[in-house]
């Protein structure tokens, strides 16, 4: 496949992740919304570190900040750090089992949630609710199936 087609598939997943991040859910389910963008960035940087990296993560983070109306640069910073850590350790992470990778995803999302809360609380007066961390568990629950689905997409469309 051509380079343009490769990036078309990657950018389509980013676009779908942004849509899933802002898609309205009932209030009771909103706390369980997985961190789609973190999962997508983690997967693509792990699978194709030579194609998707820190710049992509930063741009997607800025777009998510704009869509969510959060302070500009919060998600961009967190996504860039995630992309950096995964890109320098992708050879190790590829040898992890699916359980180890799921725990690593949970750790990354926990660190990102705490970082986003600290950044937001330093700028605004906000209250931390216990519901804030529930998305970590849903992200960990869907990671194995999400990983297999994304790998199927990558193989099916020959993204390399």
N, CA, C and O of each residue as an XYZ file, in Angstrom:
640
protein
N       0.825     -1.177      0.000
C       0.000      0.000      0.000
C       0.873      1.247      0.000
O       2.011      1.214      0.468
N       0.358      2.307     -0.507
C       1.142      3.535     -0.577
C       1.180      4.223      0.789
O       0.393      3.928      1.688
N       2.115      5.139      0.898
C       2.279      5.887      2.136
C       1.023      6.692      2.462
O       0.629      6.798      3.623
N       0.402      7.253      1.434
C      -0.823      8.027      1.637
C      -1.948      7.152      2.180
O      -2.699      7.582      3.056
N      -2.068      5.950      1.676
C      -3.104      5.035      2.163
C      -2.830      4.618      3.605
O      -3.762      4.480      4.397
N      -1.560      4.418      3.951
C      -1.203      4.084      5.326
C      -1.656      5.180      6.281
O      -2.298      4.915      7.297
N      -1.312      6.407      5.938
C      -1.691      7.513      6.808
C      -3.199      7.748      6.807
O      -3.746      8.233      7.797
N      -3.871      7.417      5.722
C      -5.323      7.572      5.682
C      -5.990      6.672      6.728
O      -6.928      7.099      7.401
N      -5.520      5.450      6.865
C      -6.066      4.525      7.862
C      -5.737      5.014      9.270
O      -6.602      5.002     10.146
N      -4.513      5.439      9.492
C      -4.102      5.916     10.817
C      -4.911      7.145     11.212
O      -5.413      7.222     12.333
N      -5.043      8.110     10.296
C      -5.788      9.319     10.601
C      -7.281      9.042     10.764
O      -7.967      9.741     11.509
N      -7.781      8.022     10.067
C      -9.188      7.651     10.250
C      -9.431      7.131     11.660
O     -10.458      7.428     12.270
N      -8.485      6.355     12.175
C      -8.654      5.877     13.559
C      -8.557      7.033     14.553
O      -9.279      7.058     15.550
N      -7.668      7.987     14.283
C      -7.614      9.172     15.152
C      -8.935      9.933     15.109
O      -9.437     10.369     16.146
N      -9.494     10.092     13.923
C     -10.764     10.807     13.770
C     -11.889     10.079     14.510
O     -12.687     10.709     15.204
N     -11.949      8.762     14.363
C     -12.971      7.990     15.083
C     -12.770      8.069     16.596
O     -13.741      8.095     17.352
N     -11.519      8.106     17.034
C     -11.237      8.259     18.459
C     -11.700      9.604     18.990
O     -12.228      9.692     20.098
N     -11.501     10.656     18.196
C     -11.983     11.977     18.607
C     -13.509     12.006     18.680
O     -14.079     12.611     19.588
N     -14.161     11.357     17.732
C     -15.621     11.291     17.758
C     -16.092     10.524     18.988
O     -17.032     10.947     19.661
N     -15.443      9.396     19.287
C     -15.826      8.615     20.468
C     -15.573      9.398     21.763
O     -16.281      9.202     22.751
N     -14.583     10.271     21.762
C     -14.276     11.055     22.965
C     -15.328     12.116     23.246
O     -15.527     12.498     24.399
N     -16.006     12.597     22.207
C     -16.999     13.658     22.426
C     -18.430     13.186     22.228
O     -19.370     13.955     22.425
N     -18.602     11.926     21.840
C     -19.949     11.402     21.611
C     -20.756     11.476     22.903
O     -20.292     11.008     23.943
N     -21.958     12.056     22.856
C     -22.727     12.201     24.093
C     -23.226     10.851     24.618
O     -23.754     10.029     23.869
N     -23.046     10.653     25.896
C     -23.525      9.463     26.585
C     -24.442      9.890     27.724
O     -24.380     11.035     28.172
N     -25.285      8.987     28.193
C     -26.063      9.313     29.390
C     -25.122      9.619     30.561
O     -24.013      9.090     30.628
N     -25.562     10.452     31.452
C     -24.709     10.906     32.556
C     -24.177      9.732     33.371
O     -23.029      9.747     33.816
N     -25.002      8.733     33.561
C     -24.576      7.587     34.365
C     -23.469      6.773     33.683
O     -22.667      6.130     34.360
N     -23.424      6.799     32.355
C     -22.405      6.052     31.612
C     -21.185      6.885     31.254
O     -20.156      6.336     30.860
N     -21.283      8.174     31.384
C     -20.190      9.058     30.973
C     -18.913      8.802     31.779
O     -17.810      8.961     31.257
N     -19.059      8.410     33.038
C     -17.882      8.138     33.857
C     -17.138      6.885     33.394
O     -15.954      6.723     33.688
N     -17.827      6.004     32.674
C     -17.222      4.764     32.215
C     -16.643      4.861     30.805
O     -16.186      3.856     30.261
N     -16.655      6.032     30.213
C     -16.139      6.208     28.852
C     -14.644      5.893     28.831
O     -13.867      6.523     29.549
N     -14.239      4.923     28.012
C     -12.802      4.613     27.928
C     -12.019      5.786     27.333
O     -12.577      6.621     26.622
N     -10.760      5.833     27.624
C      -9.888      6.866     27.054
C      -9.432      6.406     25.674
O      -8.332      5.879     25.504
N     -10.306      6.618     24.694
C     -10.076      6.118     23.343
C      -8.792      6.656     22.738
O      -8.043      5.913     22.104
N      -8.536      7.931     22.927
C      -7.356      8.522     22.292
C      -6.070      7.964     22.881
O      -5.092      7.762     22.160
N      -6.064      7.717     24.177
C      -4.876      7.111     24.792
C      -4.642      5.710     24.222
O      -3.508      5.334     23.924
N      -5.715      4.951     24.075
C      -5.589      3.599     23.536
C      -5.103      3.623     22.093
O      -4.249      2.823     21.710
N      -5.640      4.533     21.294
C      -5.255      4.619     19.885
C      -3.799      5.061     19.744
O      -3.047      4.483     18.958
N      -3.407      6.066     20.490
C      -2.018      6.532     20.420
C      -1.074      5.436     20.905
O      -0.038      5.185     20.289
N      -1.431      4.788     22.004
C      -0.596      3.699     22.519
C      -0.428      2.615     21.465
O       0.683      2.135     21.238
N      -1.522      2.226     20.822
C      -1.433      1.161     19.823
C      -0.558      1.574     18.641
O       0.356      0.837     18.270
N      -0.819      2.733     18.045
C      -0.092      3.103     16.831
C       1.388      3.358     17.101
O       2.231      3.014     16.273
N       1.712      3.952     18.239
C       3.132      4.169     18.542
C       3.814      2.833     18.816
O       4.983      2.649     18.475
N       3.094      1.907     19.425
C       3.657      0.588     19.679
C       3.813     -0.211     18.386
O       4.827     -0.882     18.191
N       2.821     -0.143     17.507
C       2.842     -0.923     16.272
C       3.740     -0.303     15.212
O       4.490     -1.017     14.546
N       3.676      1.013     15.046
C       4.428      1.704     13.990
C       5.146      2.931     14.549
O       4.749      4.058     14.253
N       6.182      2.738     15.343
C       6.858      3.906     15.941
C       7.566      4.785     14.914
O       7.851      5.949     15.198
N       7.854      4.257     13.735
C       8.498      5.054     12.695
C       7.487      5.910     11.926
O       7.891      6.824     11.207
N       6.190      5.639     12.057
C       5.142      6.407     11.372
C       4.392      7.354     12.312
O       4.088      8.490     11.948
N       4.101      6.880     13.514
C       3.314      7.671     14.466
C       4.186      7.927     15.683
O       4.759      7.002     16.259
N       4.280      9.191     16.066
C       5.162      9.528     17.172
C       4.655     10.701     17.986
O       3.452     10.923     18.121
N       5.585     11.428     18.512
C       5.291     12.519     19.430
C       4.524     13.641     18.745
O       3.612     14.213     19.343
N       4.867     13.962     17.521
C       4.188     15.053     16.812
C       2.722     14.707     16.579
O       1.844     15.546     16.780
N       2.458     13.476     16.156
C       1.062     13.060     15.969
C       0.293     13.131     17.291
O      -0.837     13.617     17.338
N       0.919     12.643     18.359
C       0.264     12.656     19.665
C      -0.019     14.088     20.118
O      -1.072     14.364     20.693
N       0.919     14.995     19.857
C       0.728     16.386     20.248
C      -0.434     17.024     19.482
O      -1.266     17.713     20.072
N      -0.487     16.796     18.188
C      -1.551     17.382     17.367
C      -2.913     16.821     17.759
O      -3.886     17.567     17.874
N      -2.983     15.508     17.963
C      -4.244     14.899     18.383
C      -4.653     15.426     19.761
O      -5.837     15.644     20.019
N      -3.678     15.627     20.639
C      -3.976     16.198     21.954
C      -4.529     17.609     21.859
O      -5.459     17.967     22.582
N      -3.955     18.415     20.965
C      -4.485     19.770     20.760
C      -5.911     19.730     20.220
O      -6.765     20.507     20.648
N      -6.164     18.825     19.281
C      -7.529     18.692     18.743
C      -8.510     18.262     19.829
O      -9.631     18.765     19.893
N      -8.088     17.338     20.676
C      -8.964     16.900     21.765
C      -9.204     18.031     22.760
O     -10.313     18.171     23.276
N      -8.186     18.836     23.034
C      -8.374     20.002     23.904
C      -9.392     20.967     23.314
O     -10.241     21.497     24.031
N      -9.308     21.192     22.026
C     -10.263     22.083     21.369
C     -11.678     21.517     21.410
O     -12.635     22.247     21.667
N     -11.808     20.235     21.160
C     -13.139     19.617     21.152
C     -13.768     19.556     22.542
O     -14.975     19.749     22.687
N     -12.955     19.290     23.562
C     -13.481     19.184     24.923
C     -13.604     20.537     25.609
O     -14.280     20.652     26.631
N     -12.972     21.542     25.071
C     -13.008     22.854     25.694
C     -12.121     22.940     26.919
O     -12.319     23.813     27.764
N     -11.153     22.056     27.030
C     -10.236     22.090     28.170
C      -9.111     23.078     27.890
O      -9.017     23.639     26.799
N      -8.280     23.277     28.869
C      -7.152     24.189     28.713
C      -6.260     23.688     27.584
O      -5.866     22.522     27.551
N      -5.956     24.580     26.675
C      -5.206     24.209     25.479
C      -3.812     23.714     25.859
O      -3.036     24.427     26.496
N      -3.515     22.497     25.461
C      -2.202     21.916     25.687
C      -2.151     20.840     26.756
O      -1.144     20.143     26.881
N      -3.225     20.692     27.533
C      -3.206     19.682     28.598
C      -3.076     18.273     28.017
O      -2.149     17.537     28.355
N      -3.993     17.915     27.158
C      -3.952     16.588     26.556
C      -2.752     16.445     25.624
O      -2.177     15.363     25.505
N      -2.381     17.525     24.973
C      -1.234     17.481     24.072
C       0.034     17.110     24.837
O       0.836     16.308     24.359
N       0.213     17.682     26.002
C       1.383     17.375     26.825
C       1.360     15.921     27.283
O       2.364     15.216     27.177
N       0.228     15.479     27.786
C       0.116     14.115     28.298
C       0.288     13.095     27.177
O       0.989     12.099     27.355
N      -0.338     13.328     26.026
C      -0.206     12.403     24.902
C       1.224     12.375     24.368
O       1.716     11.317     23.975
N       1.889     13.517     24.352
C       3.276     13.570     23.880
C       4.195     12.776     24.797
O       5.087     12.068     24.330
N       3.978     12.894     26.089
C       4.799     12.128     27.038
C       4.538     10.636     26.875
O       5.473      9.836     26.897
N       3.268     10.259     26.712
C       2.939      8.850     26.473
C       3.625      8.342     25.209
O       4.228      7.268     25.220
N       3.539      9.094     24.136
C       4.155      8.683     22.875
C       5.669      8.566     23.017
O       6.277      7.655     22.455
N       6.273      9.474     23.758
C       7.721      9.414     23.964
C       8.110      8.151     24.725
O       9.027      7.437     24.321
N       7.413      7.877     25.824
C       7.748      6.705     26.640
C       7.557      5.412     25.852
O       8.396      4.513     25.906
N       6.456      5.328     25.125
C       6.204      4.112     24.340
C       7.195      3.989     23.191
O       7.650      2.886     22.889
N       7.534      5.093     22.548
C       8.448      5.014     21.391
C       9.864      4.621     21.787
O      10.556      3.975     20.999
N      10.313      4.985     22.972
C      11.667      4.573     23.365
C      11.686      3.167     23.961
O      12.753      2.567     24.093
N      10.519      2.637     24.321
C      10.454      1.298     24.915
C       9.634      0.313     24.094
O       9.268     -0.745     24.606
N       9.334      0.625     22.840
C       8.421     -0.226     22.079
C       8.962     -1.633     21.871
O       8.173     -2.575     21.801
N      10.266     -1.811     21.771
C      10.809     -3.147     21.566
C      10.610     -4.027     22.795
O      10.394     -5.232     22.662
N      10.680     -3.445     23.978
C      10.407     -4.194     25.203
C       8.924     -4.495     25.341
O       8.534     -5.616     25.667
N       8.101     -3.484     25.090
C       6.658     -3.628     25.299
C       6.080     -4.659     24.341
O       5.109     -5.330     24.689
N       6.627     -4.803     23.179
C       6.127     -5.785     22.210
C       6.259     -7.214     22.715
O       5.507     -8.088     22.283
N       7.187     -7.468     23.611
C       7.365     -8.811     24.164
C       6.490     -9.066     25.391
O       6.488    -10.175     25.926
N       5.759     -8.069     25.837
C       4.869     -8.252     26.981
C       3.689     -9.127     26.578
O       3.276     -9.142     25.419
N       3.157     -9.849     27.543
C       1.918    -10.590     27.305
C       0.764     -9.590     27.275
O       0.933     -8.419     27.613
N      -0.395    -10.063     26.871
C      -1.554     -9.170     26.789
C      -1.953     -8.679     28.186
O      -2.436     -7.556     28.326
N      -1.761     -9.495     29.204
C      -2.078     -9.077     30.575
C      -1.114     -7.985     31.025
O      -1.533     -6.991     31.619
N       0.166     -8.164     30.748
C       1.144     -7.143     31.113
C       0.888     -5.838     30.365
O       1.003     -4.755     30.940
N       0.541     -5.942     29.086
C       0.242     -4.744     28.312
C      -1.007     -4.055     28.846
O      -1.067     -2.826     28.888
N      -2.007     -4.836     29.254
C      -3.220     -4.260     29.828
C      -2.902     -3.509     31.117
O      -3.417     -2.413     31.341
N      -2.064     -4.088     31.957
C      -1.668     -3.398     33.188
C      -0.870     -2.135     32.885
O      -1.013     -1.125     33.574
N      -0.034     -2.193     31.861
C       0.740     -1.011     31.461
C      -0.183      0.091     30.942
O       0.008      1.265     31.256
N      -1.175     -0.289     30.153
C      -2.164      0.682     29.669
C      -2.886      1.319     30.859
O      -3.081      2.533     30.894
N      -3.278      0.499     31.825
C      -3.936      1.031     33.020
C      -3.043      1.998     33.789
O      -3.511      3.030     34.271
N      -1.755      1.666     33.904
C      -0.816      2.555     34.577
C      -0.667      3.875     33.837
O      -0.672      4.940     34.454
N      -0.532      3.807     32.507
C      -0.416      5.032     31.712
C      -1.667      5.900     31.840
O      -1.567      7.121     31.954
N      -2.830      5.281     31.821
C      -4.066      6.058     31.914
C      -4.219      6.643     33.314
O      -4.693      7.769     33.463
N      -3.822      5.890     34.345
C      -3.857      6.434     35.710
C      -2.944      7.647     35.832
O      -3.339      8.674     36.385
N      -1.734      7.530     35.322
C      -0.790      8.657     35.377
C      -1.331      9.845     34.592
O      -1.205     10.988     35.030
N      -1.935      9.581     33.432
C      -2.476     10.687     32.644
C      -3.657     11.349     33.348
O      -3.786     12.573     33.325
N      -4.519     10.546     33.973
C      -5.667     11.114     34.698
C      -5.198     11.989     35.855
O      -5.712     13.088     36.060
N      -4.226     11.498     36.604
C      -3.698     12.288     37.725
C      -3.019     13.551     37.204
O      -3.184     14.625     37.782
N      -2.262     13.432     36.124
C      -1.590     14.606     35.551
C      -2.595     15.643     35.061
O      -2.439     16.837     35.317
N      -3.627     15.181     34.358
C      -4.654     16.109     33.874
C      -5.377     16.786     35.034
O      -5.699     17.973     34.965
N      -5.629     16.031     36.096
C      -6.282     16.628     37.265
C      -5.372     17.675     37.908
O      -5.837     18.756     38.270
N      -4.087     17.368     38.054
C      -3.171     18.322     38.676
C      -3.028     19.594     37.849
O      -2.972     20.694     38.400
N      -2.967     19.446     36.533
C      -2.875     20.626     35.669
C      -4.144     21.458     35.780
O      -4.079     22.678     35.931
N      -5.302     20.800     35.707
C      -6.570     21.522     35.764
C      -6.791     22.154     37.131
O      -7.312     23.265     37.223
N      -6.399     21.452     38.198
C      -6.622     22.013     39.537
C      -5.669     23.165     39.835
O      -5.971     24.009     40.679
N      -4.531     23.213     39.160
C      -3.633     24.347     39.358
C      -4.145     25.597     38.649
O      -3.761     26.714     38.995
N      -5.016     25.405     37.655
C      -5.543     26.539     36.901
C      -6.941     26.960     37.338
O      -7.301     28.133     37.233
N      -7.730     26.004     37.830
C      -9.116     26.271     38.191
C      -9.424     25.628     39.534
O      -8.672     24.787     40.027
N     -10.512     26.029     40.100
C     -11.001     25.425     41.341
C     -11.904     24.254     40.950
O     -13.052     24.462     40.557
N     -11.392     23.022     41.055
C     -12.193     21.862     40.695
C     -12.184     20.850     41.832
O     -11.305     20.857     42.693
N     -13.193     19.977     41.807
C     -13.339     18.950     42.824
C     -13.114     17.599     42.166
O     -13.625     17.341     41.076
N     -12.351     16.738     42.825
C     -12.087     15.410     42.302
C     -13.179     14.455     42.775
O     -13.365     14.268     43.977
N     -13.897     13.854     41.837
C     -14.937     12.883     42.157
C     -14.380     11.475     42.009
O     -13.438     11.246     41.250
N     -14.966     10.539     42.735
C     -14.513      9.148     42.631
C     -14.815      8.576     41.250
O     -14.165      7.620     40.825
N     -15.779      9.139     40.551
C     -16.135      8.665     39.215
C     -15.041      8.974     38.187
O     -15.023      8.393     37.102
N     -14.155      9.867     38.523
C     -13.125     10.307     37.591
C     -12.213      9.163     37.157
O     -11.716      9.169     36.031
N     -11.985      8.187     38.028
C     -11.037      7.112     37.742
C     -11.687      5.848     37.195
O     -10.973      4.885     36.914
N     -12.991      5.805     37.031
C     -13.648      4.602     36.547
C     -13.286      4.287     35.102
O     -13.306      3.124     34.699
N     -12.963      5.290     34.334
C     -12.614      5.034     32.934
C     -11.317      4.241     32.798
O     -11.072      3.636     31.754
N     -10.492      4.237     33.830
C      -9.267      3.434     33.792
C      -9.621      1.955     33.664
O      -9.016      1.225     32.879
N     -10.606      1.529     34.442
C     -10.983      0.114     34.432
C     -11.670     -0.285     33.128
O     -11.440     -1.381     32.618
N     -12.500      0.583     32.594
C     -13.139      0.247     31.314
C     -12.108      0.233     30.188
O     -12.202     -0.586     29.273
N     -11.138      1.122     30.246
C     -10.076      1.112     29.235
C      -9.263     -0.177     29.320
O      -8.898     -0.757     28.297
N      -8.987     -0.614     30.528
C      -8.248     -1.862     30.704
C      -9.075     -3.067     30.256
O      -8.533     -4.030     29.714
N     -10.374     -3.010     30.482
C     -11.232     -4.124     30.079
C     -11.323     -4.269     28.565
O     -11.355     -5.385     28.047
N     -11.364     -3.151     27.859
C     -11.510     -3.249     26.404
C     -10.175     -3.354     25.683
O     -10.164     -3.663     24.491
N      -9.046     -3.109     26.350
C      -7.757     -3.108     25.680
C      -7.470     -4.402     24.905
O      -7.080     -4.310     23.741
N      -7.638     -5.595     25.479
C      -7.294     -6.801     24.688
C      -8.083     -6.907     23.384
O      -7.510     -7.240     22.347
N      -9.375     -6.631     23.418
C     -10.195     -6.690     22.209
C      -9.866     -5.539     21.272
O      -9.846     -5.712     20.053
N      -9.610     -4.372     21.833
C      -9.226     -3.220     21.025
C      -7.902     -3.487     20.307
O      -7.754     -3.170     19.127
N      -6.955     -4.062     21.016
C      -5.660     -4.401     20.430
C      -5.826     -5.373     19.271
O      -5.246     -5.170     18.204
N      -6.611     -6.422     19.469
C      -6.835     -7.404     18.406
C      -7.558     -6.787     17.214
O      -7.239     -7.094     16.065
N      -8.534     -5.919     17.484
C      -9.250     -5.258     16.400
C      -8.325     -4.336     15.605
O      -8.349     -4.347     14.374
N      -7.519     -3.547     16.294
C      -6.604     -2.638     15.604
C      -5.546     -3.416     14.819
O      -5.157     -3.004     13.726
N      -5.085     -4.530     15.367
C      -4.128     -5.350     14.629
C      -4.780     -5.945     13.384
O      -4.144     -6.040     12.334
N      -6.048     -6.345     13.497
C      -6.778     -6.841     12.334
C      -6.879     -5.747     11.265
O      -6.663     -6.012     10.083
N      -7.207     -4.518     11.682
C      -7.296     -3.389     10.742
C      -5.943     -3.139     10.082
O      -5.861     -2.926      8.872
N      -4.888     -3.166     10.885
C      -3.551     -2.907     10.344
C      -3.146     -3.976      9.333
O      -2.560     -3.657      8.298
N      -3.448     -5.224      9.617
C      -3.093     -6.307      8.701
C      -4.015     -6.296      7.474
O      -3.561     -6.483      6.345
N      -5.297     -6.078      7.707
C      -6.275     -6.102      6.611
C      -5.981     -5.031      5.550
O      -6.072     -5.291      4.351
N      -5.627     -3.829      6.011
C      -5.353     -2.727      5.090
C      -3.869     -2.561      4.803
O      -3.458     -1.588      4.171
N      -3.064     -3.514      5.270
C      -1.615     -3.546      5.011
C      -0.932     -2.223      5.381
O      -0.165     -1.660      4.600
N      -1.229     -1.755      6.569
C      -0.602     -0.520      7.055
C       0.775     -0.890      7.598
O       0.896     -1.686      8.529
N       1.799     -0.306      7.008
C       3.164     -0.608      7.427
C       3.990      0.656      7.492
O       5.173      0.603      7.828
